[in-house]
Amino acid sequence: TSGADKADDGVPPGGTHKYTWQVPERAGPASGDVNSVLWMYHSHVDEHRDPNTGLVGPMIITVRGQAKPDGTPQGVDREFVVMFVQDHEEDSWHAEENLPANMATEPALLVLMTPFSVTGTYPYFVTFSLNGYEHGTMPLRALTMHKGEHVRWYVFAGTNDFDAHSPHWHGNTVVINQMRTDVTSLAPMQMVTADMVPDDVGIWLFHCHISFHSAGGMIGRYAVTP
């Protein structure tokens, strides 16, 4: 690109740029979908390092005429967005600040696992998280709802070497593509919309069902209050 169009190629440190996106009908829910769907955005300046620095996020598109004044979909009481992500901190732009000087001496490959074993580990700078939180540290208030509410979950995955995930809700079920379930699958960079009407009060696990992902930290909680 050139001229004024060049301004949207990248935003320099301290700079700003206003992006305006046209949202055609094909970007919204298709026939048979619920009335809102998830898309994701991420930086293309460096498609490897940028997402590993956190330059990725969600966009939610609602059917024309079915949004509340604040843009949220009609008929939905709460929305939750959760990214299941494997991050490589050594590939972050902040690696030199965040990781110790001996980072380069750590093993960079997955230890081969025997079948059904969860003893294999990634090096310490490879993380498995939900929205960046590991081992149940996401604040419970971030995923709290009331019994009987219509809750819409938007879940999506990252793009690293093992970013295929299996989100699992304990305690309650969701409806995905008109099918009731408590677990779904995410391929790398895939997005899924799931609807829940919780009927079981309590604090429940929400995690990736791939064993070594859960063991590596990809586990959280959600709460259903009366």
C-alpha positions as CSV (number, residue, x, y, z in Angstrom):
1,T,0.0,0.0,0.0
2,S,1.0,3.6,-0.3
3,G,-0.1,7.1,0.6
4,A,-2.9,7.4,3.1
5,D,-3.5,3.7,2.9
6,K,-0.1,3.1,4.4
7,A,-1.3,4.4,7.8
8,D,-3.1,1.2,8.5
9,D,-0.2,-1.2,7.9
10,G,1.0,-0.8,11.4
11,V,0.5,1.4,14.5
12,P,3.9,2.7,15.8
13,P,4.6,2.9,19.6
14,G,2.6,5.7,21.0
15,G,0.6,6.1,17.8
16,T,-3.1,5.6,17.1
17,H,-5.1,4.6,14.1
18,K,-8.9,4.3,13.7
19,Y,-9.9,1.2,11.7
20,T,-13.3,1.1,10.1
21,W,-14.6,-2.3,9.1
22,Q,-17.6,-3.0,6.8
23,V,-19.7,-5.8,8.2
24,P,-21.5,-7.6,5.4
25,E,-24.3,-10.1,5.9
26,R,-21.9,-13.0,5.4
27,A,-20.0,-11.9,8.5
28,G,-23.0,-12.5,10.7
29,P,-24.8,-15.6,11.8
30,A,-25.8,-18.0,9.0
31,S,-29.1,-19.8,8.7
32,G,-29.6,-22.0,11.7
33,D,-27.1,-20.1,13.9
34,V,-27.9,-18.3,17.1
35,N,-28.3,-14.5,16.7
36,S,-24.6,-13.7,17.4
37,V,-21.3,-15.2,16.4
38,L,-17.6,-14.8,17.2
39,W,-14.8,-13.7,14.9
40,M,-11.3,-13.0,16.0
41,Y,-8.7,-10.4,15.0
42,H,-4.9,-10.5,15.4
43,S,-1.9,-8.5,14.2
44,H,-0.3,-9.4,10.9
45,V,2.9,-7.4,11.3
46,D,4.6,-10.6,12.7
47,E,2.0,-13.4,12.7
48,H,4.2,-15.5,15.0
49,R,5.5,-13.1,17.6
50,D,2.5,-10.7,17.7
51,P,-0.1,-13.3,18.9
52,N,2.4,-14.6,21.4
53,T,2.6,-11.1,22.8
54,G,-1.2,-10.9,23.2
55,L,-2.2,-9.0,20.0
56,V,-5.3,-11.1,19.5
57,G,-8.9,-10.6,20.5
58,P,-12.6,-11.2,19.8
59,M,-15.3,-9.5,17.7
60,I,-18.9,-10.4,18.1
61,I,-21.4,-9.9,15.2
62,T,-25.1,-9.8,15.9
63,V,-27.9,-10.3,13.4
64,R,-29.1,-6.9,12.0
65,G,-32.1,-5.8,14.1
66,Q,-31.5,-8.2,16.9
67,A,-29.1,-6.2,19.0
68,K,-29.8,-4.3,22.2
69,P,-28.8,-0.6,22.3
70,D,-25.4,-1.6,23.7
71,G,-24.8,-4.0,20.8
72,T,-25.3,-7.3,22.8
73,P,-27.7,-9.8,21.3
74,Q,-31.4,-9.8,22.3
75,G,-32.5,-12.7,24.4
76,V,-29.1,-13.2,26.0
77,D,-28.5,-12.2,29.6
78,R,-24.7,-12.7,29.8
79,E,-21.8,-13.2,27.4
80,F,-18.5,-14.8,28.2
81,V,-15.5,-14.9,25.9
82,V,-12.7,-17.4,26.6
83,M,-9.6,-18.0,24.6
84,F,-7.9,-21.4,25.0
85,V,-4.4,-20.6,24.2
86,Q,-0.9,-22.2,24.2
87,D,1.6,-19.3,24.4
88,H,5.3,-19.4,23.7
89,E,6.8,-16.7,25.8
90,E,10.1,-17.1,24.1
91,D,8.4,-15.8,21.0
92,S,6.9,-12.7,22.6
93,W,8.3,-9.3,21.9
94,H,8.8,-9.0,25.6
95,A,10.8,-12.2,26.0
96,E,14.1,-10.5,26.9
97,E,12.2,-8.6,29.7
98,N,10.1,-11.4,31.0
99,L,12.4,-14.5,30.8
100,P,15.7,-15.1,32.6
101,A,19.0,-15.0,30.7
102,N,19.3,-18.8,30.6
103,M,16.1,-19.2,28.6
104,A,18.1,-20.3,25.6
105,T,19.5,-23.3,27.6
106,E,16.1,-24.8,28.3
107,P,14.9,-27.7,26.2
108,A,12.7,-26.4,23.4
109,L,11.0,-29.6,22.4
110,L,8.1,-31.5,23.9
111,V,9.3,-34.5,25.9
112,L,7.8,-37.5,24.1
113,M,5.0,-39.1,26.2
114,T,4.0,-42.7,26.4
115,P,0.3,-43.5,25.6
116,F,-2.1,-42.0,28.2
117,S,0.7,-40.4,30.1
118,V,0.6,-36.8,31.3
119,T,4.1,-36.8,32.6
120,G,5.6,-35.2,29.5
121,T,6.1,-31.5,29.8
122,Y,6.8,-28.4,27.7
123,P,9.6,-26.1,28.7
124,Y,8.6,-23.6,31.4
125,F,8.1,-20.7,28.9
126,V,5.3,-22.5,27.1
127,T,2.0,-21.8,28.8
128,F,-1.5,-23.3,28.6
129,S,-4.2,-20.8,29.7
130,L,-7.7,-19.5,29.6
131,N,-7.5,-15.8,28.7
132,G,-4.0,-15.8,30.0
133,Y,-4.9,-17.3,33.4
134,E,-3.4,-20.7,34.4
135,H,-4.2,-23.3,37.1
136,G,-7.6,-21.8,38.1
137,T,-6.4,-18.3,38.7
138,M,-9.0,-16.5,36.5
139,P,-11.1,-14.4,38.9
140,L,-14.3,-16.3,39.6
141,R,-16.3,-13.0,39.2
142,A,-15.3,-13.0,35.5
143,L,-17.4,-16.2,34.9
144,T,-20.3,-15.8,37.3
145,M,-24.0,-16.1,36.3
146,H,-27.4,-16.7,37.9
147,K,-29.4,-19.9,37.6
148,G,-31.9,-19.8,34.7
149,E,-30.1,-17.0,32.8
150,H,-29.5,-17.3,29.1
151,V,-25.7,-17.3,28.9
152,R,-23.7,-17.2,25.7
153,W,-20.2,-18.5,25.6
154,Y,-17.8,-17.6,22.8
155,V,-14.7,-19.9,22.9
156,F,-11.8,-19.8,20.5
157,A,-8.2,-21.2,20.2
158,G,-4.8,-19.8,19.4
159,T,-2.4,-20.8,16.6
160,N,0.6,-22.4,18.2
161,D,1.8,-26.0,17.7
162,F,-0.7,-27.7,20.0
163,D,-3.5,-25.2,20.0
164,A,-6.2,-27.9,19.4
165,H,-8.4,-28.0,22.5
166,S,-11.5,-29.6,24.0
167,P,-13.4,-27.2,26.3
168,H,-15.5,-29.0,28.9
169,W,-18.1,-27.5,31.3
170,H,-18.7,-29.4,34.5
171,G,-22.1,-29.2,36.2
172,N,-24.2,-27.8,33.3
173,T,-24.7,-28.3,29.6
174,V,-24.5,-26.1,26.5
175,V,-26.2,-26.2,23.1
176,I,-23.9,-25.9,20.1
177,N,-25.3,-26.2,16.5
178,Q,-28.6,-27.4,18.0
179,M,-26.9,-30.2,19.9
180,R,-26.8,-30.5,23.7
181,T,-23.4,-31.3,25.1
182,D,-20.9,-30.5,27.8
183,V,-17.8,-30.6,25.7
184,T,-16.7,-29.3,22.3
185,S,-13.6,-29.2,20.2
186,L,-11.5,-26.4,18.9
187,A,-9.0,-26.6,16.0
188,P,-6.3,-23.9,15.9
189,M,-7.9,-20.5,15.4
190,Q,-11.4,-22.0,15.5
191,M,-14.3,-20.2,17.1
192,V,-17.4,-21.8,18.7
193,T,-20.6,-20.2,20.1
194,A,-22.3,-22.1,22.9
195,D,-25.5,-21.3,24.7
196,M,-26.2,-22.3,28.3
197,V,-29.1,-22.0,30.6
198,P,-27.6,-23.2,33.9
199,D,-29.8,-25.2,36.3
200,D,-27.2,-26.4,38.8
201,V,-26.0,-23.9,41.4
202,G,-22.4,-24.2,42.4
203,I,-18.7,-23.5,41.5
204,W,-17.8,-25.7,38.5
205,L,-14.6,-26.6,36.6
206,F,-14.2,-25.4,33.1
207,H,-11.1,-26.7,31.4
208,C,-9.5,-28.3,28.3
209,H,-10.1,-32.1,28.3
210,I,-6.7,-32.8,26.7
211,S,-5.0,-34.2,29.7
212,F,-1.6,-32.6,29.5
213,H,-3.2,-29.2,28.7
214,S,-5.2,-29.4,31.9
215,A,-2.1,-30.5,33.8
216,G,-0.2,-27.6,32.2
217,G,-2.6,-25.0,33.5
218,M,-5.6,-24.8,31.1
219,I,-8.2,-25.0,33.8
220,G,-10.6,-22.5,35.4
221,R,-13.9,-22.2,37.2
222,Y,-17.3,-20.7,36.6
223,A,-20.0,-20.0,39.2
224,V,-23.7,-20.4,39.1
225,T,-25.5,-18.5,41.8
226,P,-29.2,-18.8,42.9
